[in-house]
Amino acid sequence: MDSIVYLILGITGSYLLGSIPTAVWVGKWFFSLDIREHGSGNAGATNTVRVLGPRAGIPVLIFDITKGWFPVFIASKIPWSYSPETVEYLQILFGLAAVLGHVYPVFAGFRGGKGVGTLAGMSIGLFPLAFLSSLLTFIVVIYLTRYVSLGSIAAGIAFPVFLVFVFKNNSMPLVLLGFFASSFIIYTHRSNIRKLLKGTENKFTLKTKKEYS
């Protein structure tokens, strides 16, 4: 099969995979509610945990991460007729198509999550050490502040720092991805940033199961 066909099918398939609105469907199928109308209003794993509890939120998180990892993995297995560096760009392109699907899902009226979990899945597939370091940053910031949004922003900013300055990675595709990821997470969290500055951002708490039984 021609590489152009692989490219078209891969990008389309990655976007459609990313468009699977896990949080929305879990909320509607098992709890008869639209997760986007509760909590922070975000169709992501964090809001699912906050509103519906860990038993609903953890599977959502795992699937959202997989949506980012799987396209990167598939892109690495396609018999491209390109150089290794170009293939790395294509892996990133597939992953970003999934992130775009998560944020703007065709199956949920283009109202999705903020892309953090799916970007995390991409990072696992491309450079797991930098991801683990960013994950530690995420955990520490949440532990100290209880603001998930602040933890996400800090982890996003930390990723390229770890990638370039700690692990000395000089792969241009990965460096560009790192700085894009930071900018993207800041962009999708712009409303949270405004709330943080005003002191009105909600701290992370869990709803009890009986509230939605």
RODONU-65238 format. One record per residue (C-alpha): residue in one letter; residue number from 1; x, y, z. Coordinates in Angstrom, 1 decimal. Layout:
// residues N
+----+-----+--------+--------+--------+
! aa !   i !     xx !     yy !     zz !
+----+-----+--------+--------+--------+
!  a ! NUM !      X !      Y !      Z !
...
+----+-----+--------+--------+--------+
// end
This chain:
// residues 213
+----+-----+--------+--------+--------+
! aa !   i !     xx !     yy !     zz !
+----+-----+--------+--------+--------+
!  m !   1 !    0.0 !    0.0 !    0.0 !
!  d !   2 !    1.2 !    3.5 !   -0.9 !
!  s !   3 !    2.5 !    5.6 !    2.0 !
!  i !   4 !    0.1 !    8.4 !    1.2 !
!  v !   5 !   -2.8 !    6.0 !    1.6 !
!  y !   6 !   -1.3 !    4.9 !    5.0 !
!  l !   7 !   -1.1 !    8.5 !    6.0 !
!  i !   8 !   -4.7 !    9.4 !    5.1 !
!  l !   9 !   -6.1 !    6.3 !    6.8 !
!  g !  10 !   -3.8 !    6.7 !    9.8 !
!  i !  11 !   -4.8 !   10.4 !   10.4 !
!  t !  12 !   -8.5 !    9.7 !    9.9 !
!  g !  13 !   -8.5 !    6.6 !   12.1 !
!  s !  14 !   -6.5 !    8.4 !   14.8 !
!  y !  15 !   -8.9 !   11.3 !   14.9 !
!  l !  16 !  -11.9 !    8.9 !   15.0 !
!  l !  17 !  -10.3 !    6.9 !   17.8 !
!  g !  18 !   -9.6 !   10.2 !   19.7 !
!  s !  19 !  -13.2 !   11.2 !   19.1 !
!  i !  20 !  -14.6 !    8.3 !   21.2 !
!  p !  21 !  -16.0 !   10.4 !   24.1 !
!  t !  22 !  -15.3 !    8.0 !   26.9 !
!  a !  23 !  -16.3 !   10.2 !   29.8 !
!  v !  24 !  -19.5 !   11.3 !   28.0 !
!  w !  25 !  -20.6 !    7.8 !   27.2 !
!  v !  26 !  -19.7 !    6.4 !   30.6 !
!  g !  27 !  -21.8 !    9.1 !   32.2 !
!  k !  28 !  -24.8 !    8.6 !   30.0 !
!  w !  29 !  -24.8 !    4.8 !   29.8 !
!  f !  30 !  -24.1 !    4.0 !   33.5 !
!  f !  31 !  -25.2 !    7.1 !   35.4 !
!  s !  32 !  -27.8 !    8.7 !   33.0 !
!  l !  33 !  -26.1 !   12.1 !   33.1 !
!  d !  34 !  -24.0 !   14.2 !   30.8 !
!  i !  35 !  -20.6 !   14.7 !   32.6 !
!  r !  36 !  -20.3 !   18.0 !   30.8 !
!  e !  37 !  -23.2 !   19.4 !   32.8 !
!  h !  38 !  -21.6 !   18.6 !   36.2 !
!  g !  39 !  -18.4 !   19.5 !   38.1 !
!  s !  40 !  -16.0 !   21.5 !   36.0 !
!  g !  41 !  -18.0 !   20.8 !   32.8 !
!  n !  42 !  -15.0 !   19.0 !   31.2 !
!  a !  43 !  -15.4 !   15.7 !   29.4 !
!  g !  44 !  -12.2 !   14.2 !   30.8 !
!  a !  45 !  -11.0 !   11.7 !   33.3 !
!  t !  46 !  -10.4 !   14.2 !   36.1 !
!  n !  47 !  -14.0 !   15.5 !   36.1 !
!  t !  48 !  -15.3 !   11.9 !   35.8 !
!  v !  49 !  -13.4 !   11.0 !   39.0 !
!  r !  50 !  -14.6 !   14.2 !   40.7 !
!  v !  51 !  -18.3 !   13.7 !   39.8 !
!  l !  52 !  -18.7 !    9.9 !   39.4 !
!  g !  53 !  -15.8 !    8.5 !   41.5 !
!  p !  54 !  -12.7 !    6.5 !   40.7 !
!  r !  55 !  -14.6 !    3.4 !   39.6 !
!  a !  56 !  -15.8 !    5.4 !   36.6 !
!  g !  57 !  -12.9 !    7.8 !   36.2 !
!  i !  58 !  -10.0 !    5.3 !   36.2 !
!  p !  59 !  -11.3 !    3.3 !   33.2 !
!  v !  60 !  -11.9 !    6.7 !   31.4 !
!  l !  61 !   -8.4 !    7.7 !   32.2 !
!  i !  62 !   -6.9 !    4.4 !   30.9 !
!  f !  63 !   -8.8 !    4.6 !   27.7 !
!  d !  64 !   -8.0 !    8.3 !   27.1 !
!  i !  65 !   -4.3 !    7.5 !   27.5 !
!  t !  66 !   -4.6 !    4.5 !   25.2 !
!  k !  67 !   -6.2 !    6.8 !   22.6 !
!  g !  68 !   -2.9 !    8.8 !   22.5 !
!  w !  69 !   -0.5 !    5.8 !   22.7 !
!  f !  70 !   -2.1 !    3.5 !   20.1 !
!  p !  71 !   -1.8 !    5.8 !   17.1 !
!  v !  72 !    1.9 !    6.4 !   17.9 !
!  f !  73 !    2.5 !    2.6 !   18.2 !
!  i !  74 !    0.7 !    1.9 !   14.9 !
!  a !  75 !    2.6 !    4.6 !   13.1 !
!  s !  76 !    5.9 !    2.9 !   14.2 !
!  k !  77 !    4.7 !   -0.4 !   12.6 !
!  i !  78 !    3.7 !    0.8 !    9.2 !
!  p !  79 !    6.2 !    0.0 !    6.4 !
!  w !  80 !    6.8 !    3.6 !    5.5 !
!  s !  81 !    9.2 !    4.6 !    2.6 !
!  y !  82 !   10.5 !    7.5 !    4.7 !
!  s !  83 !   13.6 !    8.2 !    6.8 !
!  p !  84 !   13.4 !    7.4 !   10.6 !
!  e !  85 !   13.1 !   11.1 !   11.5 !
!  t !  86 !   10.2 !   11.5 !    9.1 !
!  v !  87 !    8.6 !    8.5 !   10.6 !
!  e !  88 !    8.9 !   10.1 !   14.1 !
!  y !  89 !    7.1 !   13.2 !   12.7 !
!  l !  90 !    4.4 !   10.9 !   11.4 !
!  q !  91 !    4.0 !    9.2 !   14.8 !
!  i !  92 !    3.5 !   12.6 !   16.3 !
!  l !  93 !    1.0 !   13.6 !   13.6 !
!  f !  94 !   -1.0 !   10.4 !   14.3 !
!  g !  95 !   -1.0 !   11.1 !   18.0 !
!  l !  96 !   -2.0 !   14.8 !   17.5 !
!  a !  97 !   -4.9 !   13.7 !   15.3 !
!  a !  98 !   -6.1 !   11.6 !   18.3 !
!  v !  99 !   -5.6 !   14.6 !   20.7 !
!  l ! 100 !   -7.7 !   16.8 !   18.3 !
!  g ! 101 !  -10.4 !   14.1 !   18.3 !
!  h ! 102 !  -10.4 !   14.1 !   22.1 !
!  v ! 103 !  -10.7 !   17.8 !   22.4 !
!  y ! 104 !  -13.2 !   18.2 !   19.4 !
!  p ! 105 !  -14.9 !   14.8 !   19.2 !
!  v ! 106 !  -17.2 !   14.2 !   16.2 !
!  f ! 107 !  -19.2 !   11.7 !   18.2 !
!  a ! 108 !  -20.1 !   14.2 !   21.0 !
!  g ! 109 !  -20.9 !   17.5 !   19.3 !
!  f ! 110 !  -17.2 !   18.6 !   19.2 !
!  r ! 111 !  -17.3 !   19.2 !   23.0 !
!  g ! 112 !  -14.6 !   17.1 !   24.5 !
!  g ! 113 !  -11.9 !   17.1 !   27.1 !
!  k ! 114 !   -8.7 !   19.1 !   27.4 !
!  g ! 115 !   -6.4 !   16.5 !   25.9 !
!  v ! 116 !   -4.1 !   15.9 !   28.8 !
!  g ! 117 !   -4.6 !   12.2 !   29.1 !
!  t ! 118 !   -4.3 !   11.7 !   25.3 !
!  l ! 119 !   -1.1 !   13.8 !   25.2 !
!  a ! 120 !    0.2 !   11.7 !   28.1 !
!  g ! 121 !   -0.4 !    8.6 !   26.0 !
!  m ! 122 !    1.5 !   10.1 !   23.1 !
!  s ! 123 !    4.4 !   10.9 !   25.5 !
!  i ! 124 !    4.5 !    7.3 !   26.8 !
!  g ! 125 !    4.8 !    6.0 !   23.2 !
!  l ! 126 !    7.5 !    8.5 !   22.2 !
!  f ! 127 !    9.6 !    9.1 !   25.3 !
!  p ! 128 !    8.4 !    7.4 !   28.5 !
!  l ! 129 !   11.2 !    8.7 !   30.8 !
!  a ! 130 !   10.2 !   12.3 !   30.2 !
!  f ! 131 !    6.5 !   11.4 !   30.7 !
!  l ! 132 !    7.3 !    9.7 !   34.0 !
!  s ! 133 !    9.2 !   12.8 !   35.2 !
!  s ! 134 !    6.3 !   15.0 !   34.1 !
!  l ! 135 !    3.9 !   12.7 !   35.9 !
!  l ! 136 !    5.8 !   13.1 !   39.1 !
!  t ! 137 !    5.6 !   16.9 !   38.7 !
!  f ! 138 !    1.8 !   16.5 !   38.2 !
!  i ! 139 !    1.4 !   14.4 !   41.4 !
!  v ! 140 !    3.6 !   16.7 !   43.5 !
!  v ! 141 !    1.7 !   19.9 !   42.4 !
!  i ! 142 !   -1.7 !   18.3 !   43.0 !
!  y ! 143 !   -0.5 !   17.0 !   46.4 !
!  l ! 144 !    0.7 !   20.5 !   47.4 !
!  t ! 145 !   -2.2 !   22.5 !   46.0 !
!  r ! 146 !   -5.1 !   20.1 !   45.2 !
!  y ! 147 !   -5.5 !   21.9 !   41.9 !
!  v ! 148 !   -5.6 !   19.4 !   39.0 !
!  s ! 149 !   -5.5 !   22.1 !   36.4 !
!  l ! 150 !   -2.3 !   23.6 !   37.9 !
!  g ! 151 !   -0.8 !   20.1 !   38.1 !
!  s ! 152 !   -1.6 !   19.6 !   34.4 !
!  i ! 153 !   -0.1 !   22.9 !   33.4 !
!  a ! 154 !    3.0 !   22.3 !   35.4 !
!  a ! 155 !    3.4 !   18.8 !   33.9 !
!  g ! 156 !    3.0 !   20.2 !   30.4 !
!  i ! 157 !    5.6 !   22.8 !   31.0 !
!  a ! 158 !    8.0 !   20.3 !   32.6 !
!  f ! 159 !    7.8 !   17.8 !   29.8 !
!  p ! 160 !   10.1 !   19.7 !   27.3 !
!  v ! 161 !   12.3 !   20.8 !   30.1 !
!  f ! 162 !   13.0 !   17.2 !   31.1 !
!  l ! 163 !   13.2 !   16.1 !   27.5 !
!  v ! 164 !   15.8 !   18.7 !   26.5 !
!  f ! 165 !   17.8 !   19.6 !   29.7 !
!  v ! 166 !   17.6 !   16.4 !   31.8 !
!  f ! 167 !   17.5 !   13.6 !   29.2 !
!  k ! 168 !   19.5 !   15.6 !   26.6 !
!  n ! 169 !   17.2 !   14.5 !   23.8 !
!  n ! 170 !   18.1 !   16.3 !   20.6 !
!  s ! 171 !   15.4 !   14.8 !   18.3 !
!  m ! 172 !   13.9 !   17.8 !   16.6 !
!  p ! 173 !   10.4 !   16.1 !   16.2 !
!  l ! 174 !   10.3 !   15.4 !   20.0 !
!  v ! 175 !   11.6 !   18.8 !   21.0 !
!  l ! 176 !    8.9 !   20.4 !   18.8 !
!  l ! 177 !    6.3 !   18.1 !   20.3 !
!  g ! 178 !    7.4 !   19.0 !   23.8 !
!  f ! 179 !    7.0 !   22.8 !   23.3 !
!  f ! 180 !    3.7 !   22.3 !   21.4 !
!  a ! 181 !    2.3 !   20.2 !   24.2 !
!  s ! 182 !    3.2 !   22.9 !   26.7 !
!  s ! 183 !    1.5 !   25.6 !   24.6 !
!  f ! 184 !   -1.5 !   23.3 !   23.9 !
!  i ! 185 !   -2.1 !   22.5 !   27.5 !
!  i ! 186 !   -1.9 !   26.1 !   28.5 !
!  y ! 187 !   -4.4 !   27.0 !   25.7 !
!  t ! 188 !   -6.9 !   24.4 !   26.7 !
!  h ! 189 !   -6.6 !   25.4 !   30.4 !
!  r ! 190 !   -7.0 !   29.1 !   29.7 !
!  s ! 191 !  -10.3 !   29.3 !   31.6 !
!  n ! 192 !   -8.7 !   27.5 !   34.6 !
!  i ! 193 !   -5.8 !   29.9 !   34.5 !
!  r ! 194 !   -8.2 !   32.8 !   34.8 !
!  k ! 195 !  -10.0 !   31.1 !   37.8 !
!  l ! 196 !   -6.6 !   30.4 !   39.4 !
!  l ! 197 !   -5.7 !   34.0 !   39.2 !
!  k ! 198 !   -9.0 !   35.1 !   40.6 !
!  g ! 199 !   -8.9 !   32.4 !   43.4 !
!  t ! 200 !  -12.1 !   30.8 !   42.2 !
!  e ! 201 !  -10.7 !   27.5 !   40.8 !
!  n ! 202 !  -12.2 !   24.4 !   42.4 !
!  k ! 203 !   -9.9 !   22.2 !   44.4 !
!  f ! 204 !  -10.0 !   18.4 !   43.7 !
!  t ! 205 !  -12.6 !   16.5 !   45.7 !
!  l ! 206 !  -14.4 !   13.2 !   45.1 !
!  k ! 207 !  -18.1 !   12.8 !   45.0 !
!  t ! 208 !  -19.5 !    9.9 !   47.0 !
!  k ! 209 !  -21.1 !    7.1 !   45.0 !
!  k ! 210 !  -24.6 !    7.5 !   46.5 !
!  e ! 211 !  -24.9 !   11.0 !   45.1 !
!  y ! 212 !  -25.5 !    9.5 !   41.7 !
!  s ! 213 !  -27.0 !    6.1 !   42.5 !
+----+-----+--------+--------+--------+
// end
